Amino acid sequence: MEETNKNQETSSRRSFLKTTAIAASAFMIVPRHVLGGPGFIAPSDRLIIAGVGAGGKGQSDIANFYKSGKADIGFLCDVHDSRAAASVKAFPKAKYYRDFRELFDKEHKNFDAVSVSTPDHSHAIIALAAMQLGKHVYVQKPLAHDIHEARALTAAAQKYKVVTQMGNQGASNDGPRQMKEWYDAGLIGDVHTVYAWTDRPVWPQGIPWSANKAEVPKDLDWDLWLGTAPYKDYVNKLVPFNWRGWWDYGTGALGDMGCHLLEAPFSMLNLKYATEVQASVGSVYVDEFKRGYFPDSCPPSSHVTLKFPKTNKTKGDVTVHWMDGGIQPERPEELEANEVFGDGGNGTLFIGTKGKMMASTYSADPRLLPLSKNKDIKVPAKFARVPGGADGHYAQWVEGCIAGYGKKELSSPFEIAGPLTEALLMANLAIRGTDVQVKNDKGRASFPGRDIKLLWDNANMKVTNFDAVNQFVKRDYRKGW
């Protein structure tokens, strides 16, 4: 009886592979070595992907996995039918679900890997459920919504021995590798200070929640969209984009751009976990004298300072400055008046004991300062490049999944993406600390996060000197989630 069931399962998988979007017209499960040729991909070596979040960024993620030439899109899942429509049209043979839990329960034997491209607050619960089923996972940045989730996903990747990648495409660019080569060659000395900045948010932040209840679109499952978040009535202009500015769902400008801009400092300097953080934020005024208090919404701008302990790539602590909302560091004196700082709206600046270096978004276009120095660089390449750079980020994961856990090097596996995400979320602790109201000894409301430093106990995932912000380290999920 057991052998019969095994044969039925094998037959079912063969049938499934025949009906996927790009399955071979004739199919047999035959070992690669029998068919011969290192470039030959047997049908059994094709990666069957379930895409959870099929619209927006999910749409482009799914399309890029398909472009790798080694993946089939077997299943699509989205709570918003019209957003998923383009992917459904592109992959008409992929079975469609609204609830990822139903998809995983019914189809877990029929796919190998899961792509998660949903709002931030749903990343961890979907990814962890997939890993518990033994599925490889690709998760859009930031990896998780809070520090506890990021730490849990990092541990789960190792526990379940699955291939992981965060959607931080810049990690596969040539830029981070080139900067590591320049740094290791001593071109700018020992880096002690890093600045990263962005023109985000380009969505509303620092605003009150709308008091106008709206009708839920018929093709949107609002309850499923809320998922782990507290229940609220649907309001217009939140879905599909502006959720980024609300703490229940998004992680603000840091979550949107932080991974892209801080990947190079982390990989170049081997940064892991910060020990302390402080923040100041831009204020919204409801009248001439009174600051608006909107704790549910991320601030319109912020400047966060994180301190990282000495690593094997530095001679001492490293201070990382994060700036968003249009705030930028002072232009380096080595940069001429008409020369672009970063890429204009975004960038990263490294300050070392012997010189400076900057890059654009996704760590692209690294340059020594002054720019005249770039004519004479003669540092040999020692780090292998990812074919296709940022575009190759997808194929790298697909090939890693086919090879198996630990067989191929990836640019942003959870062992790297987890600590990077935690740093961003720790910065958000300091930002949220500016909106934790307490009463001072005179009975007036004050914002202690504005003028204190948060000290971090990494082993216990706890701020030791301002307990009020620890509520954000691990949030409470809505009942039933």
N, C-alpha and C positions, 0 to 999 in steps of 0.2 A: 504493500500500500504506500509506504514511504517513497519507494522508487517511482511509483506511478505519479504521485504528486510532484516529484522532482521533475519528471519528464513533462508534465503539464505546465509547470512553471517555466521551463526552458522554452517550450513551444509558445507560451504566451509572450515571452520576451521577444522571441523572433518575430511574432506577428506584430508586436508593437513597433519594433524597429522598422518594419516594412512600411508602416503608415506615417512615420515622422516626416517632417517637411523636406528633408533632403536625403532620405534613406536610399540605399542602393536598390536598383530594380530587381536584382537577383541577389539572394542573401543566404549565407551559411556561416555558422560560427566555426571558424577555423583558426588555429593558432597562427600568429604572425610569422613564426619561423618556418611554418610549412609553406606559406604563400611566398615567402622570400622577399628580400629587398628591404633595406632600412627605411625607405620612403613610403612603403606601402602601408595603407591604413585599412586593416580588416574591419568589417562592420562591427565586430565585437569590441573593437578599440575606439569606436566613436563614442563621444561623451553625450549622454542624453541629459538635457538640462530642463529643469522646471523654473520658469521665470516668475517670481513673485514680485509684482509691481511691473506692469507691462506698458505703461504710458510714460511720457516725459523721458527722464533719464533712463528708466527701465527699457523703454523702446530702443534707445541707442545702444544700451548694454547688450540686449538680446541680439540686435543686428550685428554687433561686433563679434559676439561669440560665434555666430553663424559664419561670418566672414573668415574666421580662422580656418575653415575648411575641414575641421575635425569634430564639429559639434552639431547635434540635431536639437532643435527646440521641440521637445516633446509635450510640454504643458505650459499653459499661461494662466496667471492668476492675478486678478485685480478687483478691487472693490468698486471701481468706477468704470462702467462699461464703455462710455464714450472715449475715455482716456486710453483704454486698451485697444480701441478699434483698429488702429493702424497695425499693431502687432498681430492681431487676430487675422487681419487681411493678408499680412505678409506670410503668416504660417497657418494656413487654413486647416491643416491636419493636426495641429496641436490642440489637445483637449483643453477647454477653458473652465476655470473655476473662479468663484468669488472669494471663498474662504480657504486660506492656506491650510487650515487644520483638516478640512475635508479632503483637500488634495493630498496631503501627506498620508492621511488615514487610508484612503482608497487606492492610491497609486504608488506608494513608496517602493514597491518592487519593480516599478517600470521606469525609474529615472536614477541617474547617478549623482547629480549635482544640482545645487539650487543657487540661483542668482537672486539677491535681495535688493530691491531698489524701491523702497517705500519711504514715507516720512520717518525721521530719526527715531521717534518713540517706538516704532515697531521693529527696528532692525534686530535687536538682540533676541526677542522672543521667537522670531521666525528662524534666525540663524541657529540658535541653540536647539530648537526642535529638529531642524535638518541634521545637525551634527549628531544628535542622539540617535538618529536613524542610520548613521554611518555615511551621510552624504557630504561630499565636498561642498564648500560654500564660497561664494563671491558676494561681498557685502559693500554697498556703497558707503562712502565716507559721510559723516564720521562713523566709525565702527559701531558706536552705541550712543545712547542718550545720557547715561550717567556712568560714573566711575565703577560702581559695583558691576554693572553689565559688561563693561569693557574688560574688567579683570576676569569675569566668569567666562567670557568668550575666548580669551587668551588661554585659560586653563583647559577649556573644553577642546580646543583644537589639538592640543597635545594628548589629552585623555582619549579622544576618539580616533586619533591618527588619521585625520582627514586633511586634504589639501585646502588651504585657505588663501584668500587674497582680498584686501580692501580695495575699493575702487578709487585709488589714489594714483591716477595714471601717470602723473609727473614722476613718480618713483621709478618708472621704467624709462624715463628720458635719459639722454646722454648727459644732461647738465649735472645731476648729482654725482655721477661717476667722474666727470671731468674735474669738478670742484674737489672731490676727495683726492684725486691725483695731484692737483695743484697744492692742496693743503699738506698732504704727506710729503711733498717735495720741499716744503718749507717756504713757499713763495710769500705767505703773509704772516709767518711766525705763528705764535700761539694765540688762538682765538679766545677772547674773554667776554666779548659782547656781541650779541646778534639782535638786529631789528628786523621785524617782519610787519608789513602793513598792507591794507586792502581798502578799496573804495566801497566794499560792501558795508552795510546792507543796501540792497537795491529794492527792498520790500519794506513795508511800514514796520517801525519799531518804536518803542517808547510811547505807546498809545493805549487808551482804555479799550476793553473788550466791548464790542458792539452790543447795544441794548435792543437792537432790532432783530427779533427772531425772523428767520426766513424759511421758505418752503424748501425741503430737501429735494434735490433733483431726483427724478424717478429712476435714473440709471446709476445712482450712487447709494451704496449701503453705508449710511452714516454711522451706524453702530459698529460695524466692522472697521470702518476708517478710524474711529476713535480708539478701538482696541484697548490697550493698557491704560489709556489716559482717562481722567475723570470725565463723567458724562456732562456735556453741555449741549444746549440747543444749537442747531445748525445756524450759522450766519453766513451771509454772502462774502465773497472775496477772500475766504480763508483757503479753500481748496481751489486749484491744485498747487498753488505756489506760496502764498503768504503765510502759511503755517510756520515757516522758518523763524519768524519773529516772535513766536509764543513759546514760553518755557514748557508748557504741557506737551508740545509736539516737536519743537525744533531746538537747535542749540546756537542760534544766532549767527553772526558773521564768523565767529571762531569755528563753529561746526561746518560752515559752508566752505571756507577758504583756508582754515588753519592747517589742515593736512597737506594741502597743496604747497603752502609757503614754508612750513616748518619741516617738511620731509628732508630737505638738504641739510639743515643744521643737525637734525637727529642722526642721519646716516653718516655725515662727515665727522661729527664730534662724538659719536656713540653715546648720545644723551639717552637717559631712560626715564627716571622719575624725579620730579622736582621736589625740593625740600621746603620751599616757601613761596608765597605768591601774594601780590597786592595789586589793587586796581583802583582806577578812577574812571568815572563814566560821564558822558554828556547828559545834561539835564533837559527836561522838557518842562516848560513853564505854562501853567494854566492861566496865569495872569501876570502882571508886571513883577510881582514879588514872591509868588508862591510856586514852589517846585511841584510838578505833578508827580503823584505817587502811583505808579502802574506796575506793581510787582509781577503781574502775569506776563508782561511783555519785556523782551530784551531791550536794552538801552539803545539810543540812536548812534552812540559812539562810545568807544572805550579805549583805555590804555592800560595794559596789564604787564606786570613785570614778574617773571619767574626766575628763580635761582636753582641751578642744577649743580650737583656736586662734581668734583673732579673725576675725569674718566681717563682711560688709557690714551686718549687723544688730546688731552688738555693738561696744563700744568697747575690749574687751579679751578675754582668754581667758574661757571659760565652764567652770565645774566642774559636772559632772552626777553626782549620787549615786543609785545604784540600791540598793534594799533589798528583800529578800524573806524568806519564812519567818515573817512576822508582825512583822518589825522595821519601825519607822516613825520618821520624823524627829520632832524636838521640835515640839509643836504651836505654831503661830505665836501670838504674844501678842495679835495682833489678833482671834483667834478666841475667841468666848465659850465658857465651860465646856461648855454643852449643845449647841453647834453641831457638826455632823459634819465631820470632817477628811477631805477627799476624798469617797469614798463609804463610808467606814468601813474597809473592808479594802484598798482600792486608791485610788491618786490620784497627782496631780502637783502640785507646788508650785513657782512661779516667784518668785524674789526679785530685785527690781530696785532701782535707786538711789532710786526715788521711791515704791515700794510693792510689794505682793505680789498674786499671783493664783493660784488653784488650780482644779483640774478633777477630774472623776471618771474612771472607766474609759472607754476609747474617746474621751477628751477631751470627754466630755459635761458639760453643766451648768457651764460656766466661770463663776467668780465672783471679783470683786475682794475684797480684804480691807482693812478689816473689811467684813462683808456689807452694812452700811448703805450703802456706796458704790454698790451695784448699783441703787439707786433712781434715781440721777441720771445714768446713762450716756447720753450723746448723741453716739455715734460712728456716722457713716453707714456702711452696708455697701458695700464696694468689691470683695469677692471673690464670684464667682458660687457659689451653693450647688448641691450635687448633689441633684437631685430624689429624694426618698426617703431621703436621708442614708445611713446604714449599709446599709440594704436596697438602696439605689440603686447601691451599690458594684458589684454584679453586672451590672446593666443597663448601667452606664457602660462596663464592659469589653466586653460584647457589642456595644454600639453602636460602640465604638472599633474593634473587629475588623471589623465590617461596613464602616465608613468607610475603614479602611486605615491603615497605619503613618503616624504623624505628623499625622493629620487631626483628631483630637479629644484634648482634655486629659483625662488620667486622674489619679486621686488618688494611686495608689501604683505607678507604672511602675517597672521595675527600676532606672532611673537614680536614683530616689529610694529605693526599697526596698533596693537593694544596699548603699549606704553605711550606711543605718540598721541593716540586718542585721549588717554588719561590726562596727559599734560594739558590738552585743550579744555577738557572738562574740569580740571582743577582750576584753570584760569576762569572758567565760568562760575566756579564756587565763589571766587573773589568778587566777580561782577555781581552775582546774586546777593552777596553779602552787603553790597551798597544799598539794597532794597529791603534788608531785614530791619524792620522798625523796632526799636526798643525805647524805653523811657529812661531818660537820664535822671540824675538826682533832683532836678528842678521840675520834673514832670513833663518836660517837653520832648517831642519826638526827635530822635537823632538817627543818623545813619552811620554806625560804627565802622562799616566796611570801607568807608571813605578814607579813614586815617589809621587803620591798623594793618598789620601784616599777618597773614594766615600761615601758621606753622603746620606742616603735614607729617603725620606718622604713616609712612607708606605701608608698613607691614600690617597695620590694623585699619588702613584706609579711613583715617580720621584726622580732622583738624583738631589740634590739641589746645588751642587758645581762644576759640570762638565757636562754641558748640552749636550755636543757632544755625550755622550753615551745613552742619552734618546731615540735616534732613534731606539735603539735595544729593548726598553721596549715593544713597539708595532710595529711590522713590517707592511709594506704595502703588501697586497696580490696582486697577479697577476690579471689583469683585467679579470673579469668573474668569479672570485672565492671570 
